[in-house]
């Protein structure tokens, strides 16, 4: 077969799926991008617009120390709905196993192997769609209200040192020199100059789709029922309305919903939804130069989408429970503590589903059972960050190029 004529269906039109579709189309594949709705309207619509290179293994010791307090705090960053707790038990057991010191170091090495390439890959992706200005030139400030908060995040700072990521520790008035809107009560900050932001993450997804279409890709909309391998070796994508599409390869990049198709294919994956919230404020009363993350309270404030976005939180409640919009209002109150001038006018709350695996790192992998099926899911809080690198590595594997990253940590059958 002429490899340049090979067809691919990419299921999922969020940031991961659209980045993969563009990269494969650029390499000569004929791509059909599929989503149950319109591109960019899932989790990618409301992410925090951050290219966060300072990868943290969520299952590490610092997280375990904080979890009891977070769960007991009604305004804490992690909230487990009691009715959903029994369903989360298997996931939590795997999360605990991923917290072993030796395993944490393996996870950090794997995550940082993606982080090392993320910024360069992202810039190349933006250049490919003619949109380099979608990325800001400024970085991110991690803030700490007290010296004890700063000390509690020591392992994170040591991680950056160990892997050679640029950062600068700030104190006192020096913090306000960088970001005047911050409260004088903020005792310490760490400048992360390479943690850039995206000016509008939803518009980025749309531009990726337009870029892929300009090269010949097509888009199809509708809920997918399953994937089947045909007698001729092709893959068939079956929609719930009975229609079907055929291609040589299928990439499953549908976020948390990937787990349903994977299970039907005999490859169950422990993929859960970490529901996240944001408030988009269009008249905030302040201007920010940097995005801001408060590690102790686990939320971010980012200038994006024409205003300021306050978001974060982890709510464990499954796909079907209605949103609890008390959560983003708590985040806004925390943000106003750090940014006393922040006003909440012309604001809108949002909730979305991050696809989370218990060991933090994503699946970027061929199927272990079915030739022609590929997976790109489970990026958790780092879908935007790792999107361009995931697309490049996936395209490498699918076109016979040896990736410059060890892909074994990201295999689907690692559990």
C-alpha distance (Angstrom), angle and dihedral (degrees) to the residues before:
residue distance angle dihedral
X1 . . .
X2 3.80 . .
X3 3.81 100.4 .
X4 3.80 91.9 -150.2
X5 3.83 88.4 64.8
X6 3.80 94.1 54.4
X7 3.80 112.9 126.6
X8 3.79 126.2 -141.4
X9 3.79 134.4 -169.2
X10 3.80 114.6 -155.1
X11 3.80 112.3 -161.5
X12 3.78 111.9 -153.8
X13 3.81 127.3 44.1
X14 3.78 99.5 -151.4
X15 3.78 123.5 110.6
X16 3.83 94.0 -71.4
X17 3.79 96.9 46.7
X18 3.81 95.8 43.5
X19 3.81 92.1 47.9
X20 3.82 90.0 51.4
X21 3.80 92.1 46.3
X22 3.80 91.5 52.7
X23 3.81 94.1 47.0
X24 3.81 94.1 47.5
X25 3.79 91.8 47.0
X26 3.81 89.6 50.0
X27 3.81 88.2 54.6
X28 3.77 93.2 54.9
X29 3.79 102.6 -94.6
X30 3.80 119.2 134.4
X31 3.81 103.9 -123.5
X32 3.78 132.3 -163.6
X33 3.79 112.0 -168.5
X34 3.81 114.5 -153.2
X35 3.79 132.0 -168.0
X36 3.78 134.9 161.2
X37 3.82 88.2 -126.8
X38 3.77 136.4 10.4
X39 3.82 122.4 -48.3
X40 3.80 117.7 -82.1
X41 3.79 97.7 9.4
X42 3.82 97.2 114.6
X43 3.79 127.8 64.4
X44 3.81 90.8 -35.8
X45 3.79 90.5 66.0
X46 3.78 93.6 64.5
X47 3.79 107.0 29.2
X48 3.79 118.9 130.8
X49 3.81 93.5 -103.8
X50 3.80 91.6 -123.9
X51 3.81 130.3 142.2
X52 3.82 94.0 -153.0
X53 3.80 109.3 -171.7
X54 3.81 95.3 170.5
X55 3.80 94.7 90.4
X56 3.81 115.4 -160.9
X57 3.81 125.1 -167.1
X58 3.81 100.3 -127.9
X59 3.79 90.3 -155.5
X60 3.80 92.5 59.9
X61 3.82 127.6 117.9
X62 3.82 94.4 -95.5
X63 3.80 90.0 59.1
X64 3.80 93.2 47.6
X65 3.80 90.5 52.3
X66 3.78 90.7 54.4
X67 3.82 101.4 40.5
X68 3.85 98.1 82.5
X69 3.80 92.1 51.7
X70 3.78 92.4 43.8
X71 3.81 93.3 51.4
X72 3.81 92.4 47.3
X73 3.80 93.7 47.4
X74 3.83 110.8 85.3
X75 3.81 87.5 -154.7
X76 3.80 94.9 42.0
X77 3.80 124.8 121.3
X78 3.84 96.5 -109.1
X79 3.77 122.4 59.4
X80 3.80 124.5 177.4
X81 3.79 115.2 -166.4
X82 3.82 105.4 -134.8
X83 3.81 92.9 -135.6
X84 3.81 90.1 58.5
X85 3.82 97.1 45.5
X86 3.85 96.5 93.8
X87 3.80 91.0 54.2
X88 3.80 90.7 51.0
X89 3.82 95.1 53.7
X90 3.85 97.9 92.6
X91 3.81 90.1 46.8
X92 3.82 91.4 49.4
X93 3.80 91.4 51.2
X94 3.81 90.1 55.1
X95 3.81 89.2 44.8
X96 3.81 88.9 54.8
X97 3.81 91.4 49.3
X98 3.80 89.6 52.2
X99 3.81 88.7 57.2
X100 3.80 95.2 70.3
X101 3.84 108.1 119.6
X102 3.80 94.1 -120.2
X103 3.79 91.5 48.0
X104 3.81 92.5 47.1
X105 3.80 90.2 56.8
X106 3.82 90.5 50.5
X107 3.80 90.4 49.8
X108 3.80 91.7 48.4
X109 3.80 91.2 50.4
X110 3.81 90.8 50.2
X111 3.80 94.3 46.2
X112 3.78 93.0 46.8
X113 3.82 90.4 49.1
X114 3.82 85.9 65.3
X115 3.81 94.6 39.5
X116 3.81 91.9 56.3
X117 3.80 89.8 63.1
X118 3.81 100.5 32.5
X119 3.80 101.7 91.1
X120 3.81 95.9 43.9
X121 3.80 92.2 45.2
X122 3.79 90.8 48.0
X123 3.78 92.7 52.3
X124 3.79 90.8 50.1
X125 3.81 90.3 49.9
X126 3.80 91.5 51.5
X127 3.79 90.7 48.3
X128 3.81 89.6 51.8
X129 3.81 90.9 59.3
X130 3.80 94.3 39.2
X131 3.80 93.8 -113.7
X132 3.85 108.8 112.7
X133 3.80 90.6 141.5
X134 3.81 91.3 65.9
X135 3.82 86.7 83.0
X136 3.80 118.6 70.9
X137 3.78 122.8 -131.2
X138 3.79 93.6 -136.5
X139 3.80 126.1 86.2
X140 3.79 136.0 -144.7
X141 3.81 134.8 -82.6
X142 3.80 119.3 -144.0
X143 3.81 106.1 -155.5
X144 3.80 134.0 -156.2
X145 3.79 124.1 -167.4
X146 3.82 93.9 -159.2
X147 3.77 139.2 23.4
X148 3.80 88.7 -114.1
X149 3.82 90.7 57.1
X150 3.80 88.5 51.7
X151 3.80 91.4 48.5
X152 3.81 89.7 49.5
X153 3.80 89.9 59.0
X154 3.81 93.6 50.0
X155 3.80 93.5 113.3
X156 3.81 90.2 57.3
X157 3.80 91.7 51.8
X158 3.80 91.1 46.7
X159 3.79 88.6 51.6
X160 3.80 90.6 57.1
X161 3.79 90.5 48.8
X162 3.78 92.8 48.5
X163 3.78 93.2 52.6
X164 3.79 95.3 39.9
X165 3.80 100.2 -114.8
X166 3.78 114.1 159.7
X167 3.80 116.3 -111.7
X168 3.80 139.5 149.1
X169 3.81 127.9 -150.2
X170 3.81 114.1 -135.8
X171 3.82 130.9 -166.3
X172 3.80 139.5 -174.9
X173 3.78 119.2 -20.9
X174 3.79 90.6 -3.4
X175 3.82 87.7 75.4
X176 3.82 91.3 58.7
X177 3.80 89.9 48.1
X178 3.79 86.8 64.6
X179 3.81 97.8 37.3
X180 3.83 114.8 14.0
X181 3.83 93.2 -173.8
X182 3.82 92.2 67.7
X183 3.79 119.5 103.4
X184 3.82 118.6 -105.1
X185 3.82 85.2 -125.9
X186 3.81 89.8 74.9
X187 3.81 102.3 102.3
X188 3.81 101.6 -173.5
X189 3.78 139.7 13.6
X190 3.77 136.5 -178.3
X191 3.78 118.2 -144.9
X192 3.81 112.8 -141.8
X193 3.82 101.6 -170.3
X194 3.81 96.2 -177.4
X195 3.81 95.7 50.7
X196 3.79 94.1 97.5
X197 3.81 128.6 -177.7
X198 3.79 134.0 -132.5
X199 3.77 116.3 -125.8
X200 3.80 92.9 -139.7
X201 3.83 119.9 0.1
X202 3.80 94.5 -169.4
X203 3.80 91.3 53.7
X204 3.80 88.4 49.0
X205 3.82 90.9 59.4
X206 3.80 90.9 48.9
X207 3.81 91.2 50.5
X208 3.81 90.7 50.1
X209 3.80 89.5 52.9
X210 3.80 91.4 47.4
X211 3.81 90.2 48.6
X212 3.80 92.2 51.5
X213 3.82 91.9 46.0
X214 3.80 91.0 50.1
X215 3.80 87.4 59.2
X216 3.80 92.5 49.3
X217 3.81 106.3 -85.5
X218 3.80 120.0 140.5
X219 3.81 133.2 -149.2
X220 3.80 129.7 -138.7
X221 3.79 126.7 -174.4
X222 3.79 129.5 -151.8
X223 3.81 142.9 91.0
X224 3.80 113.0 -75.2
X225 3.81 120.8 -134.5
X226 3.79 102.4 -172.2
X227 3.80 148.3 -43.6
X228 3.80 123.2 -109.4
X229 3.78 133.1 -172.1
X230 3.80 112.6 -127.7
X231 3.82 128.9 -141.5
X232 3.81 89.1 -109.2
X233 3.81 90.5 58.2
X234 3.79 95.2 -106.0
X235 3.79 124.5 124.8
X236 3.81 119.9 -118.8
X237 3.78 121.8 -154.1
X238 3.80 111.0 -152.8
X239 3.79 119.5 -155.7
X240 3.78 123.7 -152.7
X241 3.81 91.0 -112.6
X242 3.82 90.4 60.0
X243 3.80 98.4 -103.5
X244 3.78 119.9 126.3
X245 3.77 141.9 -160.1
X246 3.79 126.0 -156.5
X247 3.79 129.3 -152.8
X248 3.77 139.8 152.5
X249 3.82 92.2 -111.2
X250 3.80 137.4 21.6
X251 3.80 123.8 -157.3
X252 3.81 114.6 -159.1
X253 3.80 107.5 -150.5
X254 3.80 101.1 145.3
X255 3.79 98.2 128.5
X256 3.77 115.9 -128.0
X257 3.82 90.8 -10.1
X258 3.82 88.3 67.8
X259 3.80 86.9 81.1
X260 3.80 92.3 69.8
X261 3.81 94.9 55.8
X262 3.82 91.6 40.4
X263 3.79 90.2 55.0
X264 3.82 91.5 51.1
X265 3.80 88.3 51.7
X266 3.80 91.1 54.0
X267 3.80 95.1 -106.1
X268 3.81 106.3 106.6
X269 3.79 112.7 -171.1
X270 3.83 126.5 -165.8
X271 3.78 94.1 -118.5
X272 3.79 116.9 156.4
X273 3.77 134.8 174.4
X274 3.79 119.1 -110.0
X275 3.77 98.4 -164.2
X276 3.80 110.8 -143.0
X277 3.79 130.9 -167.1
X278 3.76 136.3 -155.7
X279 3.78 140.2 178.6
X280 3.80 115.5 -145.7
X281 3.81 108.9 -153.0
X282 3.78 115.0 -164.9
X283 3.82 96.4 -177.8
X284 3.83 103.6 37.4
X285 3.81 97.6 156.6
X286 3.82 91.1 -131.9
X287 3.78 137.6 70.5
X288 3.80 122.5 -135.5
X289 3.78 126.2 -154.4
X290 3.81 95.0 -171.8
X291 3.76 135.7 33.7
X292 3.80 111.0 -113.2
X293 3.78 131.1 -144.0
X294 3.81 124.0 -171.5
X295 3.83 103.9 -160.0
X296 3.80 95.7 -170.4
X297 3.81 90.9 57.6
X298 3.82 94.8 31.8
X299 3.79 100.9 -132.4
X300 3.80 139.5 111.6
X301 3.78 138.5 -142.6
X302 3.80 114.6 -154.3
X303 3.79 132.8 176.8
X304 3.82 100.6 -130.3
X305 3.82 144.6 128.2
X306 3.79 92.3 29.9
X307 3.81 95.8 -54.7
X308 3.78 141.9 34.9
X309 3.80 121.8 -62.6
X310 3.82 122.1 -154.2
X311 3.77 113.2 -167.4
X312 3.75 151.2 139.9
X313 3.79 134.0 96.2
X314 3.78 128.2 131.0
X315 3.78 116.6 -122.8
X316 3.80 116.2 -176.6
X317 3.78 105.1 -157.6
X318 3.80 107.7 116.6
X319 3.78 130.6 -115.3
X320 3.78 100.8 -65.0
X321 3.81 107.3 48.8
X322 3.81 114.5 103.5
X323 3.82 117.3 -107.4
X324 3.78 118.8 -91.3
X325 3.78 103.1 -142.5
X326 3.78 92.1 -170.6
X327 3.82 84.6 83.6
X328 3.82 99.1 67.5
X329 3.80 91.2 43.8
X330 3.81 88.6 57.9
X331 3.79 89.0 51.8
X332 3.80 91.2 51.3
X333 3.81 90.6 53.1
X334 3.80 89.7 51.5
X335 3.80 89.6 48.4
X336 3.80 91.3 52.2
X337 3.80 88.7 54.4
X338 3.81 89.1 59.4
X339 3.83 94.6 35.2
X340 3.83 106.9 36.3
X341 3.80 93.3 -177.0
X342 3.80 94.6 55.6
X343 3.80 111.9 123.4
X344 3.78 125.7 -167.1
X345 3.79 107.5 -139.5
X346 3.79 127.1 140.9
X347 3.81 90.3 10.3
X348 3.78 134.1 159.6
X349 3.82 130.7 -166.2
X350 3.80 123.4 -138.9
X351 3.82 138.9 -177.5
X352 3.81 129.0 -160.7
X353 3.80 141.8 170.0
X354 3.80 120.3 -108.2
X355 3.83 112.6 -160.5
X356 3.82 104.0 -126.1
X357 3.79 131.0 -171.6
X358 3.81 119.8 -164.4
X359 3.82 94.0 -118.6
X360 3.83 94.1 50.3
X361 3.81 97.7 -128.1
X362 3.82 120.2 102.0
X363 3.77 132.8 -115.4
X364 3.82 110.6 -109.7
X365 3.75 102.2 164.7
X366 3.77 151.9 116.5
X367 3.78 114.9 -105.3
X368 3.77 113.5 -87.2
X369 3.82 90.0 -143.1
X370 3.80 112.1 28.5
X371 3.82 124.2 49.4
X372 3.79 110.0 -135.9
X373 3.82 96.2 33.8
X374 3.80 119.2 105.7
X375 3.81 132.7 -179.9
X376 3.80 132.3 -146.5
X377 3.79 110.2 167.5
X378 3.80 146.2 106.6
X379 3.80 98.2 67.6
X380 3.81 92.1 145.3
X381 3.80 111.5 -172.9
X382 3.81 92.4 -6.7
X383 3.79 105.2 63.1
X384 3.79 93.6 115.8
X385 3.80 92.3 41.8
X386 3.80 95.4 52.2
X387 3.81 98.7 32.5
X388 3.80 99.4 101.1
X389 3.80 93.5 41.0
X390 3.81 91.6 47.7
X391 3.80 89.4 51.1
X392 3.80 92.8 50.3
X393 3.80 94.4 46.8
X394 3.80 93.1 45.4
X395 3.79 91.0 49.6
X396 3.81 89.9 47.8
X397 3.80 92.1 54.5
X398 3.79 93.2 44.3
X399 3.81 94.5 49.0
X400 3.80 97.9 43.8
X401 3.80 97.8 -103.0
X402 3.80 115.9 138.7
X403 3.83 107.3 -119.8
X404 3.81 118.3 -124.7
X405 3.82 88.8 -134.5
X406 3.80 126.8 70.7
X407 3.80 100.5 -109.1
X408 3.81 97.4 -169.3
X409 3.85 94.6 93.2
X410 3.82 89.0 58.0
X411 3.82 98.5 50.6
X412 3.79 118.4 129.0
X413 3.81 95.3 -128.2
X414 3.81 97.0 55.5
X415 3.81 93.3 107.9
